[in-house]
Every structure is written in C-alpha cells, then in structure tokens.
C-alpha cells in the first residue's frame, strides 16, 4: 500500500518506537496524530516534529479510548491507518502473590485491551477509505517469553493471535492488518529491568523498527519480524523448549 498521503494515528507516539514511527511517517509525507499519557512528553515530541497533532490519552481507561476515537473521527475523518503501538513492560514475581501484579500499571489494559478496543472502534471508519491499515506492534517475546515478565509476554502473544484473526476477518475489506515484531529496542520500556538482569545490550535503535514498518506497508508484508526477533519466531516453531531455556538462563 502507499506510504505517503495517509492520515495516521499512532498510540504511545511521544517516545521510543512510537516517536520514531511518527518521525518516519512525517518525513514520508503523511499527516500524523500521536497520543500519550504525559503532556510533557507530547510537548517534547511537538517541539521536534511541529507538524504532528497530539492528544493526551490514558489508554488504560476505557472512557479515554472512546474519547480518543470520537476526537479523531470528528477532527481527522481521513484517518486511514491505526498503529497500535502503546505498551508497558513490568517484571512480576508471582511468588509474591498479587504484590507485584497490582502495584503498578495494568499491562493487560494498555498492551492488549486498548489495541482490541481501538481496532473495534476504528474499523468502520478505516473501511470507508480505499486503502487502510491497522498495524499492531507485538514483540519477539510473543513467541519465546521471558519468565520474569510473564504478563507482558502474554499480552504480546495475544496481540499476535488477535492480528491473525483480525486479518482473516477483514480480508474482504480495504483494511489490511500488519503485525510488526520488534526484538529488544533501545527505549525506556525495559531499561531498569535490563540493569537488574545485568544486560549490557540495549537493543536496536527504534528507527530501525520504523524503517521496517514502512517497508512492510510498501511490500504488503503482513507479518514482519525485525532483527533478532526473526530467530525467536523461527525458534518457537522449531525448538521452543530449548529457545525458552536459553532465553531464561538468569
């Protein structure tokens, strides 16, 4: 599909992969809308990319998901691409019961339910356009999980499954469904936990994921694993138990 002249909503677009996507799509000649929870980060993004539109939105709240859709559909009726990128990642130790689980942000609401709900809201709007797409950002950890981050990995596995089913349901419409599968990326997402695990590798630049996303749309390649995520996806099919043990040595 074409990668210029679109109107694109990117969730979690103020930092990390989301901001790199916004930057790449603006440079390619698209109108870009981003949302995020923190006005300060959205302002920083606007300062760097004055042409973007921003909206404060806490995607963990159902009423704010609906409000985001209402605002976009009223003000940007030409929106034809939704990129479900927003996500959080937490280490949760179930040996503590619910101690870690309830003491922080809800990964299921932000990583999974928000993407599912926004897809439901936006499909009728997207379907009005000759070319349209939903882009779901999952993770290599959808295929081989890190046990210390069980809920995050489970939500990304669910996003992979959801993308397959949604693509099948929408096959007779103008809406194409893409899944981008990043490896570890050098963003704020997991920096603290990487330090705890003693990892020196901080991952690939977010811009590499953005480039892979644009190429996926250009080539109509609906499931794209980036960098080392290719190995995780292949390993999940060929030798999942060994891959899991290798991933969880610490």
C-alpha positions, -999 to 999 in steps of 0.1 A, spaced: 0 0 0 11 36 -3 32 51 24 26 88 17 -5 109 18 -21 89 47 -36 102 79 -21 81 107 -29 77 144 0 63 165 -7 53 201 22 58 225 38 81 199 57 105 221 87 83 228 105 52 217 93 32 188 61 54 186 81 86 181 104 70 155 73 59 136 59 94 138 91 109 126 94 84 97 59 88 85 60 126 87 92 126 66 75 103 41 47 129 36 19 118 59 -4 136 84 4 121 118 -15 121 151 0 108 182 -14 102 217 2 96 250 -4 99 287 21 127 295 16 162 282 52 170 288 64 142 265 39 152 239 52 187 240 87 175 236 76 155 205 58 185 191 89 206 196 109 181 175 81 175 150 60 207 148 37 191 121 23 164 142 -10 166 161 -11 154 197 -37 142 222 -34 133 259 -49 99 264 -46 73 291 -53 41 272 -57 21 303 -91 38 307 -120 26 285 -137 61 285 -105 76 272 -102 51 244 -137 60 233 -129 97 237 -98 94 216 -118 77 188 -145 104 190 -119 132 188 -100 116 159 -131 107 139 -145 143 144 -113 161 136 -94 138 113 -120 119 93 -94 110 66 -76 87 92 -69 55 73 -41 40 94 -42 30 131 -9 19 147 -14 2 180 20 8 195 14 19 231 28 -6 257 43 -11 291 66 -38 304 69 -49 340 87 -76 360 62 -95 380 70 -122 405 40 -144 412 58 -160 442 47 -127 459 11 -133 451 -5 -101 439 21 -79 454 38 -70 421 7 -76 399 -14 -49 414 14 -25 424 18 -7 391 2 -1 357 -20 -27 341 -3 -44 312 -34 -62 301 -54 -29 298 -27 -10 280 -10 -36 259 -39 -58 249 -74 -43 257 -66 -9 243 -54 -24 209 -85 -46 207 -109 -18 216 -94 8 193 -94 -17 165 -131 -22 171 -138 15 172 -117 23 141 -125 -5 117 -158 11 104 -140 45 99 -110 29 82 -132 8 60 -146 39 43 -112 45 27 -99 29 -5 -66 20 13 -64 15 51 -45 -5 76 -42 -15 113 -6 -20 124 -2 -39 156 32 -38 173 39 -71 191 73 -85 202 97 -113 197 87 -122 233 53 -131 219 69 -163 206 96 -170 233 87 -154 266 110 -141 294 96 -157 325 103 -126 346 79 -106 326 50 -131 322 21 -107 317 39 -85 291 49 -116 271 13 -130 274 -2 -97 261 21 -97 231 13 -134 223 -23 -124 224 -17 -94 201 -1 -119 176 -31 -142 178 -55 -112 175 -37 -99 145 -41 -133 127 -78 -134 134 -84 -97 126 -66 -101 93 -88 -130 84 -120 -112 93 -111 -81 73 -98 -99 42 -128 -88 22 -124 -51 32 -100 -24 23 -83 -27 58 -51 -46 58 -37 -59 91 0 -58 97 20 -71 127 54 -57 134 75 -79 157 105 -60 172 133 -75 191 148 -57 222 148 -20 213 168 8 229 139 26 245 127 34 281 105 3 281 127 -21 299 159 -2 309 155 -7 347 148 -44 343 177 -49 319 200 -34 345 187 -58 371 194 -87 348 229 -74 340 222 -70 303 247 -48 285 230 -50 252 204 -22 250 188 -33 217 185 -19 182 176 17 175 139 25 174 144 40 139 152 5 126 117 -7 136 102 24 119 120 17 87 109 -20 88 73 -8 93 73 14 63 88 -13 41 62 -38 54 34 -15 42 51 -8 9 55 -45 2 22 -56 17 42 -80 40 17 -86 68 39 -102 95 74 -88 98 99 -99 125 127 -73 129 163 -83 136 168 -109 163 130 -113 166 133 -134 134 152 -160 154 127 -161 182 98 -166 158 117 -194 140 128 -210 173 93 -211 186 84 -233 156 115 -255 155 127 -260 191 106 -240 215 117 -256 248 154 -251 241 148 -215 230 128 -209 262 156 -223 284 182 -202 265 161 -171 270 157 -177 307 192 -185 319 194 -158 345 
